[in-house]
Amino acid sequence: MESVIRVVPKENFHLELEFDTGEVRLFDVRPYLEMGVFRKLKETALFERAFVAFDTVCWPGNLDIAPETLYDLSVSVKP
């Protein structure tokens, strides 16, 4: 399983992710913004507080998305 080692919140609720494989990928959080606890991430100030912990992306308030989801549903960023 790939682990997230860096996250950069981007505009329009996207995350730029670097994985331990060296890959940089872009994940669209928008589909999650209407689901349960992830509704909180509509608040831009909270969304932008994304950080890496436990090999994945987390936010204050015990919010996180599984690293396999982040990897499988993201697209490669070409350098």
N, C-alpha and C positions, 0 to 999 in steps of 0.2 A: 504494500500500500504506500502510495506517495504521501509525503508529509509537506505541509506548507511551511516555508521558512521566512517568507516576507509577504506582506500585504500592503497595498496602496489603494485606499478608496479613491475612486474616480467619479467624474460627474455622471449624472443620470443613473445612479445606483448600480454602478459596476465596480468590480474589484479586480485590480491587477494582482496576480498571485505568482510568486516564485515557489517552485517545488524543489525538493531535495534532489530531483533528477536533473536540475539545471534549467528545466523548462519554465517559460514565462507564459501565463495563460490569463485570459479575461473571462470573468464570471459575471453573469447578469443576475442581480438579486431581485429585480422587479417582479418576477413571478411569485416570489415568496412574500411580498409586501401585503398581501391580503390573507395570509395564513397565520392563524393563531398568534403566538407571541412575536412573530416576525413583523407584525403590524407596527410595533414600536419603532422599527427601523425606518419608517417613513419620515421620522424626525431626522433631518439631515445632520444635525449636530451629533446625534447618537450614531448614525451610520458611519460618519467620518471618524469615529473613535475605535474603529476596528483594529484589533491587534492579534498577534500570533501567540497561541498558548496551546499546549497539548497537541502539537502537530497540526493545528487547524486554525481557522479564523474565529475569533470570539469578539463579543461586545460586552460592555458592562451590563449587569443584570442577568448573568448566566445564559446569554444567548450565544449559540454557535451553530455552525453548519458542518456536517461530517466531511472530513477531507476527501473521501472517495466521491462524494457528491460534487464537491468543488472541482475535482479533477475531471470526472466523467462528463459534467455538464458545462465545462468551460471550453473556450476555443484558444488555440495557439496564437500567440502574438509574434508576428514575424519581426525580427530586428531590422 
